[in-house]
Amino acid sequence: MADQLLIHDDIKLYTTSDKFYFEPTINPTEILVIDRITGETAVKDINAVKIPIPPNAYKPVCGFLGSIKLISGLYLVVAKYRILVGKINGQDIYELAGTDIIPYSRSTTHLTNKQIEDNNTYERMLKLALQTPGIYFSYGYDLTHTMQRLHSVPPDFHKMSLASRADSRFLWNGHLLKDYSHQQFARFALPIIQGFVAINRVTVNGHQLSWSLVSRRSVERAGTRLFMRGIDAQGNVANFVETEQIVERGGEKSSFVQTRGSIPLFWSQYPNLKYKPAMALSSEDHVAAYTRHLRDQLQKYGNQVLLNLIDQHGKEEALERGYRAAVAAAALPAVRYEPFDFHAECRGMRYDRLAVLMDRVAHEQTEFGYFLSRGGTVLLRQSGVFRTNCVDCLDRTNVVQSLLAKRQLGAVLRLLAVITADDQHPHLDLLFNSVWADHADMISTQYSGTGALKTDFTRTGKRTRLGLIKDGINSLTRYYKNNFSDGFRQDSLDLFLGKYVIVEGEGNTALCPLRRHRDWKYLTFPSVLLVAVSMFCASAALPTRGNTELLLYLMFWGAAVGATLSFIFKHGTEYVDWPRLDSALVASRAPPPSSL
């Protein structure tokens, strides 16, 4: 259903010493005025406002994303650049390609030197959050809702602004727009999502189609791979993503929805310099939180099949047992648990074994169906979803989701008489595999900091040695980022999403959490390690008087390297880049309650 209220796209931003003016470029009838001193904001008639600077003294922007408070005061956040992705339901969809943050205050003379330093750190966090790839928006289509939800609302819903009617789970700039919910801002407040959008025009057997893939990451329990796992007391899970596959042909529109999310138990896996940190289950009430999460999913999506792809033996075994026990204890109707040990079943690159899982859930995929409308009339509705997870909800999860999506795509194209059961369309298969592999990389980059693993199978339908090498490189990159840079990235998300709100006088009359004391071990032992490694290499490379002397040097410096490394890994959490804004994560630097 087309949205009637379009947001202003191209805007002229005029900046004076005391005000910001947002004037639409095309046929302006209204203007947004923001007072830089008081923070007051209002939309006024274009003829009632006289801008006190020359008409050509403006910056072109393509969207108003909201405002946020840092230590020096409020900051304006605007979209500067965009890339057209394609059209959904006749409306243009864009990827955000550049932003600008502009302080309301013209100087920082009211701050101390330490406050200025902290404010600059918050600015860097804000820029990092906005520079994350995969942020999308539309001036006329509600990207936060599935097509089925948009066809299940009262008529007045479509008269609301896109920002005020957005699904709050997926409104990525909801915190920035919290003061702009009034209807007067309806054509200025531009909602954004984070996730993935791909839109492709394809011709199959002479039929012109639009095939789109839209994924929306939830703002609830959003974070980075090792710092955000499991569930919270409200039933929100980490890395929750709603993925919608859309097919459009003229007035016919089809939609198929899947979800993914961290295992809905209280568990953690905090980085500690080890390649695979131990997973830990807490002693909280897992069943209550699991029940709260699943009841919400049932209410929003209908029946649930829980596809659990983690290992059923080894380090992941206790997590699988805990999940199975929670499902059994809650005994919720319309929920079925389907465990599938991905690594064991597909050992030796036998990915053809995934057909076993697809056969086990085939009848439920047929039963759940998909959404279909023709000329605005709803013909079919999806009655349930597959909720898929592995440990990260990235690599194994994406492989299985792509197989479910491929089966549904074939089903809807046959229903629309585009293809027959015996048709072969290698060009469509190639496009499908490529888009789903790109999707895997994007969602993985947003959560883990690197592209996904196993995308060679998604792209080509088989595992390759080159793919294994690429997976190794990505795994090492993940290790570095998860240990040494994800704390700052987690903080940037918490700041941008409003999980942490800067208080008045922070860094002066109020404590600033950015200020962290490191004890003597933090610099001392890495420095000793560097010297020891250098001396060991020098002893091995430079000529010496005798073998005995060389051997003694190597033994001494080798022992120094080993002892230093042992100490660093023993105190691994002290060398990890830990978040500073989330008090719960700061407290979690203590040893976990119980290892799996």
Disulfide bonds with the S-S distance in Angstrom:
none
